[in-house]
């Protein structure tokens, strides 16, 4: 358990420190600190902090919710792209998944 927490903490540190190298410092800052994404950013960064403070389960739940809030606007675009990939496109034709993705793309929320 202790090793898993250490690996998870290292993963978060590397992710957060590597993101500005990929997208640029200004773009990273602009993405995480937009007014409409502050709630998602807060949960995501609080989750990272909780993992580093050895609360991995609570931290991962916070990170997951923050990631959902941050990236929920990109789900329709990603599902549209993946539905056009030959093998993965078949998965998107399943009745349950296609209904959920259609509802999500119309409303921007699963609720």
C-alpha angles and dihedrals in degrees: 000000000000092000092049091053090049092050091047091050091049090049092054093047092050092046095050094043094044098049095074090052090057102040101020129257095265094049092047092050091046092051098048098040103047112130094243092048099048094100092052092045091050093052092044095049092042088053091053090050092049091051090051089050089055099257095120101163096048090041093052091049090052091047092049093051091045091050090050091052093045099046105029091104091060096053095087091050094047093046090050091052094044092048089062094054107102102235099027091048090071090060091056091058093065108118098236097043095044091051093050093047092047091052091046093051092049098048103021089230138074092221 
